[in-house]
């Protein structure tokens, strides 16, 4: 039964920060898509409905103790692996990628769900296998195997961005769990060799993205068009921006994918450096508050759960912003609570629900 005393420990700071970011994102989506002629529901209203659904899920998750997930972790992992395998057999193909399962009413992207599931799975593993001296290479074989299988299945869809994010989340959780210095050295060498050899495993369009990142001006009207227009939009915002719904790059349709991957470029053009700085401070506060929740968690499982969610948000923010300002290759990673996308919004809100759950039970042992 739900303990009413938990209501006094509800983390309003976290919830209001998330809602503030989502509200700014929806207002920016309204500006970016206001000139579109469509007979269906406008993009910003769809995003608002996904936020409402995500919010209900997040609040619903607060009603049960997160420690029950510790016993469900591996079952969730196996179920999600089956869904990832099913995508390769009966998945829905769109724009050259097969990433979704069509359930009639909605399309499910299992690789997005895997971000949450791998957090729960690794949180259980490391909460049960703690080592004061740090983990050895042999002790990390099982967690590496748990991560490698979904990463390979996700890359086969192909979805390099999501596969890398699953890997990045796992690396943060493994480093937080602690590894011996000698093991870290060996992993560093193996990681460097794998990064070099990984080039030959990439598909042609993925190699082209990396080459475009290194020199976008080599094909300014083709593969380099997105990033060049994005940098123009961000730079032309100046100190205070051009004003809400006054951005020329977005309103005159020079900026592609301005409602998804490049949503931040629209905001930066309209609100300039000052507005962008305020938005980044909100994201920084969200990350710092998540770390605070991890530090105050009542048990190891809760700590690892919060660390995993913070890692997920952190890498989404870093990779997306790195993409739009030309510091990283374009790999299709959305900005949490800002880029349009139902699965991304719901996944982020599930992560928010986990943080709320851990935070409000920090005084219960």
N, C-alpha and C positions, 0 to 999 in steps of 0.2 A: 504494500500500500504506500502511496506517496506521502512522504513526511512533510507536513506543512511548514516545519521549521526551515526547510530548504529555501522557501520563498524569500526569507530574510537575507540569504546569502546569494541571491540571484545576481549574476554579473551584468548589471545594466550598462556599465562602462563599455564592455565588449559589444553588447548588442547594439547600443546607440552608435558606436564607431562603425560597425558593419553597415547599419542602415544609412548612415551619413554617406559612406562611400557608394552604396548602391543608388541612393537618391541622386548624387552627382552624376553617376554613370548613366542613369535613365534620362536625366535632363540633357546630357551630352548626346545620347542616342537620338533624342527628339530633334535636336539641332542638326545632327548629321544626316537624318533621313527625312526631314520635313519636306524636301523638294521631290520626294519620290511619288510617282503616281501608281497607286495600287488599289485594288478592289478588296483585298483581304485586310485582316487586322493589322494596324500599323506596328512596326517593329518595337517601338518603345512600350506599347501596351502589352505586347507579347512578353517583353522582358519584365514588365511589372507583374504579370501573372505568374511568371516563373519565380520571381522574388517572393510572391505571396505563398506559392507552394513550398518553396525552400524554407521560408520562415516557419510555416506550419510544421514541416518535418523537423527543423531545428528545435522548436519548442516542444514538440512531441518527444524528441529524444531526451529531453530533460526529465521526463516523467519516470524513466527507469534508471537504475544504477549502472553506470558505465562498466563496472566490474563484471557484469554478466557477459560483456563482449569478450572477456578473457577466455571464457570457455567456448565461445562460438567462433573464435578467430580462424581456426584451421578449416572448419566446415564452410565458412564464408569464402575462404581462399579457394577451396576445391570447387565450390559452386561457381565462382567467378572464372576459374580456369576453364570450366566446361563452356561457359558463355563465350569466352575468348576463342575457344576452339570452334564453337558453333558459328562464329562470325566468318571464319575462313571457309565454312562449308555452305551456309545458307544466308550469309550476311548481305546487307543492302549496299549496293555500290553507288557512289555519287562522286563526281569529279575525279574519277580514276582511283578512288580509294574505297575499300570495303571495310567499314568500321562500325556499322550499325546493325542491330537486329530489329526487324519490323514487327511490332506487336499490335499493329492495327491502329490503336488509339495514339500510340507514341512510338518513337524510335529510341532504342537504348544503345548507348555506346559503352560496352563493358570495360574498355580500357580506361575510361574516366572513373568508373566505379572502382577499378583496381587500385587507384591511388589511395582511396580510403581503406580498402581491404588489406593492402600491403602494410599500411600503418598499423592496423589492428594486429595483424599476424606477427610483425616484427616486435611490436610492443609486448605481446605475450611472450615471444621467444626470449627477448633480452631481460624481461622482468623475472623470468625463471632461471636464466643462465647468466648470473652476474659474476664477474671476476675482478677482484681488487687489483690484480697485476695487469689486467687487460687481456683481451682475447688473443689466442694464437691463431695462426693461419688455419690449422686443422679445425679449431673450434668455430671458424667462420664459414666452413664448407656448407653447412646446412642453411644458414641465412642467405649465402650467395646463391645456392640452388633455388631457394624460395623466390628470390628476385629474378634470377636468370630466365626461368620458364615464362612468366608473363611478359618480360621484356622482349624475348624472342617472338612470342605470339603477336605482340603489339607491332613489332617491326615488320612482320609479314603482312600486315593489313594494307598498305604500309602506313605507319604513323610514327615517324622518328621523334617528333616533338614530345608526344605522350610517353614513349618508351624512355627517352632521356629523363623526363621528369620523374618517372617511377624509380629510375636508377639513382637520380640525385637525392630523392627523399630517403631511399635506403642507405645511401652513403652517409648522409647526415646522422641517421639513427645509429648506424654502426660506429661512427666516430664518437657519438655521444656515449654509446655503451662502453667505449674504451677498447683500444687495441694496443698491443705491445709495439715499442719503437721499431724492433726488427721486422715485425709483421708489416708495419706501415711502410717501411723502406721497400720490402718485397712487393707490396701492392702498388706502390708508386711506380716501380719499374715495369710491373706487368700492365698497369694502366696506360703507361706511355707507349708500350709496344702494341697494346690493343687499339689505342687511338690511331696509331700509324697504320696497322693492318686493317682497321675498320673502314678505311677509305675504299678499299677494294670490294667491300660488301655493300656499299651504298649504291642506290639506283642512279641512273644518269641525271634525273631531275634534282636528286638530292645533292649530287656533286656540283651541279650547276648552281644551286643555291649558295654553296660555300664559295665557289669561284666568283659569284655575283657579289657576295659579302666582301670579298677581298678587293674587288674592283667593279663597283656597280656602273661606273661610267663606260665600261667596255661595251655595254648593250643598253643605252639609256632609254630606248623605246620598247625594249623587250623585257628580259629578265631583271634588269636593273631599274625598271620604271617605278615599281612600288616603293623601294627604299629611297630613291631620289626624291619622289614626290613627298614622302613622309618627312624627310629631313628638311625640305623646303617649308612644309607646313609648320613644323616645330620651330624652325629658325625664324620664320616670318612673324611669329607671335610677338617677338620682341620682349620688352619688359612687362607691359600690362596687357598685351594681346589686342586683337582686333574687335573684340566685343562678341557677346553671345549671338549666335546665328549670323555672324558677319565674316566668318572665315572664308576667304576666296578659294583656297585649295579644296575645301570640303563642299562648300555651297555650289561651286562651279564644276564639281565632279572630277577634279584632277586627281584626287586621292582615292585609290581603289581600296576596297575592303575597309572602309572607314567606320563601319558599324561593328566589325569583329576584331581582327588582329591589330588594326591601326586606329582604334577608337581613341587612344591617348593622343594621337597626332591632332585630331579634331579639337580636343580640349586644350592642348598646348597652343594651337593657333589662335583660339578664341580668348584664352585667359592669360597667355604669355608666361613669362618666368615666374611671376608672383603667384599666379593661380596654380601652376605646375608644382611650385615649391610647397604650397599649402596641401595639395593632393598627396605629394610624396610624404609629407610629414604625417598625414593621416595614416598612410600605409605603414610608415615606420612605427607609429604609435601602436598600430594593430599587431605588428611583429613583436615589439617590446612587451606589450601586454600579454601576448601569448607565451612568451618566455617566462614572464612573471607567474602565469598560471601553472606552467610546468614546474617551476621552482617551489610553488606552494602546494602542489598536489599531495594527496593523502598517502599515496603508495607509488611504488616503482612503475606499475602498469599505467597509472594515470600520468605520471611524468613522461614516460615514453610516448604515450598517446598524444599528449600536448606537443611534445617536441616534433613528432611526425607531422601533425597538422600545421605547425609553424613552418616547418621545412617546405611543405607543399605550397603554402601561400608565398613564402619567400622566393622560391625558385620560379613560380609563375610570374611574380612581379619583376624579378631581375631579368628573366629571359625575354618577357614581352617588351619591357622598356629598352632593353639592349637591342632588340630587333628594330624598334621604330626609330631609334636614333643612330642606327648603323654600327653598333658596337658588337652585335652578334648576328649570325645568319638567320634568315627568316625561316622558322620551323613551325609556324602555325600554332603558337601558344597564346591563349587568351589572357587578358588582364583580369584578375579576379574581381567580381562585382561590377565590372565596367564594360567589358566586351560583351556583345550580344551572344547568347547561346544558352539554351535551357539546361543541357547537361552540365555545362560549366557552372552555371548559377546554382543548381541543386547540389552539385558536388561540394562547392564552396560552403553552402549553407549547412550541409551535413558535417563538414569540418568545424564550422562555427558551433553547431549543436554539441559536438564532442568537447570542444573547449568549454562551453557553458556548463556541460555536465560535470567535467572535472573540477571546474572552478567552484560551483555551488556545493560540492561535496568535499571540499578541502579540509573541513573541520570534522568530518566523520571518519572514524577508524573501524 
